[in-house]
Amino acid sequence: MQLTEHFNLKEFTRSSTAKARGINNTLSPTAEADLSVIRNLKNLCVLVLEPLREHISRPLVISSGYRSPRLNAAVGGAANSQHLSGQAADLKIPSVAEAREWMRWIMDNTTFDQLILEHNKSGSHWIHVSCKPNPEDNRHQVISTLLKKS
C-alpha cells in the first residue's frame, strides 16, 4: 500500500527482529484497528518524511517504523513508544554530520513531536522522528544525542 509518493506501508512494518522471532508486524488496510496506525504513518510521511526526502534529493531508509506490541517489547522499546501507534520512524543516516544537517532542516521546516539523534553502545547512529496526528499537539522536542541500552 502506497502511503505517499515515496513511501509505502511495507517500509514501516518490515523488521529483521520480527522475521527472526516469528512476530507478526503487519497492518491491514481493511482492519479498523489498523486504520488509525496507517493514518498516523501517512501523516508522518506527509508532514516530515516527504519534505525531508525532497530536500535531500535521495531516498530515506526507514530502519524502524510501526512496531506491534510484541515487536516493541522484543526490541526493548518504551512502553509508550510512538512506534506502537505509527507516529514514529527511525531513519538510517549516512553520517552523524549529515544527520545533524537533516535534524536542523527538520527543525526549521517541518512540524514534529520528537527529533532525536540516537546511538547504541556498538556505535550505530540513527534519527528518531515522530509526529502526532494533530500537528498542534506536537512538542517540537529535540534531543541531540541519546544512548540506547540495546
VOPAGU-2260 file (C-alpha; in pm, 1 decimal, decimal comma):
REM VOPAGU-2260
SITE   aa  ch    i         X         Y         Z
SITE  MET   A    0       0,0       0,0       0,0
SITE  GLN   A    1     144,2     335,2    -104,1
SITE  LEU   A    2     125,6     595,1     177,2
SITE  THR   A    3     272,9     886,0     -18,4
SITE  GLU   A    4     468,4     928,7    -339,8
SITE  HIS   A    5     793,1     786,3    -199,9
SITE  PHE   A    6     685,0     576,4      98,5
SITE  ASN   A    7     488,3     254,5     122,7
SITE  LEU   A    8     345,1      67,6     418,1
SITE  LYS   A    9     586,4    -223,2     388,0
SITE  GLU   A   10     882,5       7,6     464,0
SITE  PHE   A   11     728,9      82,7     803,0
SITE  THR   A   12     634,6    -272,8     900,1
SITE  ARG   A   13     938,3    -475,8     792,9
SITE  SER   A   14    1165,3    -582,8    1073,1
SITE  SER   A   15    1453,0    -828,3    1086,2
SITE  THR   A   16    1377,1    -885,4    1455,6
SITE  ALA   A   17    1013,5    -967,7    1377,1
SITE  LYS   A   18    1118,9   -1202,6    1099,9
SITE  ALA   A   19    1381,5   -1378,2    1313,2
SITE  ARG   A   20    1141,6   -1422,2    1606,7
SITE  GLY   A   21     828,8   -1505,9    1406,8
SITE  ILE   A   22     645,2   -1190,2    1517,3
SITE  ASN   A   23     360,2   -1066,3    1300,1
SITE  ASN   A   24     424,2    -695,0    1247,0
SITE  THR   A   25     187,3    -637,0     956,1
SITE  LEU   A   26    -101,1    -393,4     928,5
SITE  SER   A   27    -416,4    -447,3     726,2
SITE  PRO   A   28    -580,6    -153,4     544,7
SITE  THR   A   29    -915,3    -329,5     594,4
SITE  ALA   A   30    -884,8    -380,9     971,7
SITE  GLU   A   31   -1046,2     -98,7    1169,0
SITE  ALA   A   32    -783,6    -115,0    1446,3
SITE  ASP   A   33    -501,5     -77,2    1192,6
SITE  LEU   A   34    -651,7     218,8    1005,6
SITE  SER   A   35    -555,6     466,0    1278,0
SITE  VAL   A   36    -193,8     345,4    1267,4
SITE  ILE   A   37    -188,2     370,8     887,7
SITE  ARG   A   38    -331,4     725,5     903,2
SITE  ASN   A   39     -60,4     819,3    1154,3
SITE  LEU   A   40     212,7     677,6     930,0
SITE  LYS   A   41      76,0     872,2     634,4
SITE  ASN   A   42      66,6    1188,4     847,2
SITE  LEU   A   43     432,7    1137,5     944,1
SITE  CYS   A   44     522,8    1092,1     577,6
SITE  VAL   A   45     329,4    1397,7     458,5
SITE  LEU   A   46     444,1    1636,8     731,4
SITE  VAL   A   47     806,0    1527,3     784,1
SITE  LEU   A   48     948,7    1248,4     570,3
SITE  GLU   A   49     838,4    1356,8     220,9
SITE  PRO   A   50     957,7    1715,6     276,8
SITE  LEU   A   51    1294,3    1587,9     405,8
SITE  ARG   A   52    1330,7    1347,2     113,1
SITE  GLU   A   53    1256,5    1626,3    -131,8
SITE  HIS   A   54    1513,2    1847,2      40,0
SITE  ILE   A   55    1795,1    1590,8      36,3
SITE  SER   A   56    1701,0    1464,7    -314,1
SITE  ARG   A   57    1752,6    1095,9    -236,2
SITE  PRO   A   58    1563,3     809,7     -71,1
SITE  LEU   A   59    1535,1     779,2     305,5
SITE  VAL   A   60    1571,0     437,1     462,9
SITE  ILE   A   61    1335,3     351,0     747,0
SITE  SER   A   62    1512,7     124,2     996,4
SITE  SER   A   63    1214,3     105,1    1231,1
SITE  GLY   A   64     860,7     228,8    1179,3
SITE  TYR   A   65     546,4      70,7    1316,5
SITE  ARG   A   66     602,2    -184,2    1594,4
SITE  SER   A   67     338,7    -423,7    1717,8
SITE  PRO   A   68     332,9    -450,6    2099,2
SITE  ARG   A   69     515,3    -783,5    2077,7
SITE  LEU   A   70     787,5    -644,0    1849,8
SITE  ASN   A   71     823,8    -331,7    2062,6
SITE  ALA   A   72     884,8    -549,9    2369,2
SITE  ALA   A   73    1131,6    -767,4    2175,4
SITE  VAL   A   74    1345,4    -466,4    2076,8
SITE  GLY   A   75    1329,0    -308,8    2422,8
SITE  GLY   A   76    1111,5     -16,1    2311,7
SITE  ALA   A   77     949,0     216,0    2563,3
SITE  ALA   A   78     605,0     104,9    2682,6
SITE  ASN   A   79     457,6     430,1    2548,4
SITE  SER   A   80     664,0     436,3    2226,6
SITE  GLN   A   81     511,4     632,3    1942,2
SITE  HIS   A   82     621,2     346,0    1714,9
SITE  LEU   A   83     322,7     149,9    1856,9
SITE  SER   A   84      74,7     396,6    1707,6
SITE  GLY   A   85     257,0     465,1    1380,7
SITE  GLN   A   86     360,8     813,0    1489,5
SITE  ALA   A   87     738,6     749,7    1475,9
SITE  ALA   A   88    1012,8     626,5    1247,6
SITE  ASP   A   89    1384,8     572,6    1284,3
SITE  LEU   A   90    1596,5     676,2     985,6
SITE  LYS   A   91    1927,2     528,4     876,1
SITE  ILE   A   92    2184,5     801,9     840,8
SITE  PRO   A   93    2491,0     825,8     616,2
SITE  SER   A   94    2696,4    1001,8     885,8
SITE  VAL   A   95    2648,5    1185,3    1213,9
SITE  ALA   A   96    2739,9    1514,7    1046,0
SITE  GLU   A   97    2472,7    1464,1     781,3
SITE  ALA   A   98    2223,7    1355,9    1047,9
SITE  ARG   A   99    2276,2    1685,6    1226,5
SITE  GLU   A  100    2210,9    1870,5     898,5
SITE  TRP   A  101    1891,6    1670,9     846,2
SITE  MET   A  102    1782,7    1746,4    1202,6
SITE  ARG   A  103    1841,2    2120,2    1157,1
SITE  TRP   A  104    1636,9    2113,0     838,6
SITE  ILE   A  105    1351,5    1920,7    1004,3
SITE  MET   A  106    1351,5    2167,4    1296,7
SITE  ASP   A  107    1333,9    2468,0    1064,6
SITE  ASN   A  108    1093,1    2333,7     803,4
SITE  THR   A  109     850,7    2077,0     945,3
SITE  THR   A  110     617,3    2015,4    1232,5
SITE  PHE   A  111     730,1    1726,1    1450,8
SITE  ASP   A  112     681,3    1595,4    1800,7
SITE  GLN   A  113    1022,6    1449,2    1882,3
SITE  LEU   A  114    1351,1    1459,4    1697,7
SITE  ILE   A  115    1632,6    1256,3    1849,7
SITE  LEU   A  116    1980,1    1162,2    1731,8
SITE  GLU   A  117    2019,9     821,1    1894,1
SITE  HIS   A  118    2305,6     576,0    1918,6
SITE  ASN   A  119    2383,8     247,3    2087,4
SITE  LYS   A  120    2693,6     108,2    2257,2
SITE  SER   A  121    2813,9     -53,6    1933,9
SITE  GLY   A  122    2835,0     288,4    1768,7
SITE  SER   A  123    2531,2     275,6    1539,7
SITE  HIS   A  124    2351,2     608,6    1497,4
SITE  TRP   A  125    2003,8     690,8    1368,6
SITE  ILE   A  126    1744,4     967,8    1375,8
SITE  HIS   A  127    1417,3     908,7    1557,4
SITE  VAL   A  128    1140,1    1141,4    1439,8
SITE  SER   A  129     777,1    1147,1    1542,8
SITE  CYS   A  130     467,9    1346,8    1458,5
SITE  LYS   A  131     132,2    1347,1    1637,4
SITE  PRO   A  132    -196,6    1320,8    1443,9
SITE  ASN   A  133    -290,9    1676,5    1538,0
SITE  PRO   A  134       5,9    1899,8    1443,4
SITE  GLU   A  135     -92,7    2149,2    1714,1
SITE  ASP   A  136     -12,6    1881,4    1976,0
SITE  ASN   A  137     349,3    1842,9    1860,1
SITE  ARG   A  138     602,5    1936,1    2129,3
SITE  HIS   A  139     897,1    2013,1    1896,6
SITE  GLN   A  140    1123,2    1833,5    2142,9
SITE  VAL   A  141    1483,1    1791,0    2024,9
SITE  ILE   A  142    1745,9    1569,5    2187,7
SITE  SER   A  143    2084,8    1595,9    2021,9
SITE  THR   A  144    2212,7    1254,5    2136,8
SITE  LEU   A  145    2059,4     972,3    2333,6
SITE  LEU   A  146    2236,5     647,5    2421,0
SITE  LYS   A  147    2009,1     344,7    2385,6
SITE  LYS   A  148    2090,5      41,2    2602,4
SITE  SER   A  149    2017,3    -211,9    2327,9
